[in-house]
Amino acid sequence: MTRERSHEAHGRGRLTAFFGVVVLVVTFAPLVVSFEARATRVTDVYAAPSGDILITPLIHSSVQIEHAGTVIQIDPWSQGDLSQAKPADLILVTDDPGHHLDVKAIARLRKAGAPVVIPRGVEPGTPRALKAVPDGILMGNGDAREIAGIRVEAIGAYDLTPGEPYHPKGEANGYVMTIGGARLYVAGVTQCVPEIRALRGIDVAFFPLNLPLTRMEPDAAIDCLEGLSPKVVYPYHYDQDWVTKVGRGEPRPVPTTRGLAQLKAALAPAGIEVRLAEWYPSR
């Protein structure tokens, strides 16, 4: 600015051109910032045989999936920004804790009468999940059915290593959804159990890392994913410390990146694309 003003004697034309540049910067800069902000919260596209699948990571284990006008919400959680999330035709809940089974978030995003699938669990009688969602659809490990026009398979999600916090077999579900001719797998909280190793033909996988007590360290996740061999992987549910602090009302910490670059580098030679998303917002 100082340099331009020192050359006012060169005429009004040059000064006008200068201010024209300033106006352009002021006018277009917000558009660039808005685009970049949207790009970090990204709606990705996966090209399925029967049309694009839109994938929007929301928070921790919460993800929105869309195809041909149908919206699926998985583990919606109120700690995420749900203002732009779309009303769901189907909601899938993988586990019991509040960052998976959030009644408030379910009520906010559920279309009237939309089915909500919850794990059957191992306790006799009505599980807590069904008490929270009285009209929920119970599915146990190994169950498969068509819901809201989508084939849903419940996959075992549990720990092989004992100790607390322990996820016993039968309590939680991962899910395989067949959408637009593609198979999408949401693993939930699990080690690399035989049910995962038996899966075939997975196109997109959402897979956990850094689970408590070294249950899914990066090396273990790499080994499991090499066997699963999906085309695309989203590492998710990889910062339980962040979730714990946020759940206690503490300031949101800087999220970890532990294992993410290692996973991406290790799976690239196998032709597995690793997509890194912003699962842990700083605000």
Phi, psi and omega in degrees: 000316182299317181296319180294318181294330181289351180245031180300332182295345181285354172116156182296331181301315182293320179296320178297318178299320181299312180295330175300320178295317179300316180299319179299316180297313182295323183288319189264339181303315179300327179295319179295315180298317180298319180297316181293321179296320178294324183292334179281336179261009182353135159258108179278163177238131170244123183279101179269162181304327182250033176117158184298142171254128179262130185237119180238102173295135183250295180196131172056274177238015184261127183215145177253131181234134182228142172204127175051040177087353177266132182245129176244129173249131181245125179047053179299139185225132185293342178289344176275164176279102182265006184297330180256359178289150186262148176302140190263139168274341180206136176237131177245130178246127185270334189205181188272322185302161189297335178277359170251310181254091181246103186298322180297315180293321178299314181297324182290322188260353185277126169292155181304122178077002181295139181291142175239117181265129179230153182293144180293323179080174184253349182283144177292155179079204184277122178288162179304324182299319181288329174295323180287326179232084189303329181260019179294156179262118180279130172228133177257166178308129179094347178288151176213138179197164175266127182226129181053035179078010183237132175284125182239127176244130178268122184251138179304134177227106186199174180263142170268337181263122180287168180121161183267142355285131188247133178251100183286157179298135176096347184278324185236164179236143151266171180221139167252125178246133174261112187226126176057029181083004178246155179249119180250133183241123173252111191284330187073207181262112187197156164269182184278078186280164181304329180297328176286315181297337180275349183290146179224154172069032179277127179271312181230131180235135170256118195228136184279158174223161168056038179292155183305150179059040175053041182278334178217067176293160183308318180299319179293320179295319179299313180301316182293318182288328175298323177287321180291322175055053173286164176283323181227139176235134167251108170293131181214177179052046187246008180221078181292330178297318177301314182296318181297315181294318179295321178297333178272001180083013179281161177302146182290120181283169173291124184291150178287155171241015186301126175088346186292309179295322178299316179298314182297315181293321184288328184270345181302316180299335179275003180076021179261119180278126176256120179255120180265131184233165180272085182276343187233089182295145181275345180240000000 
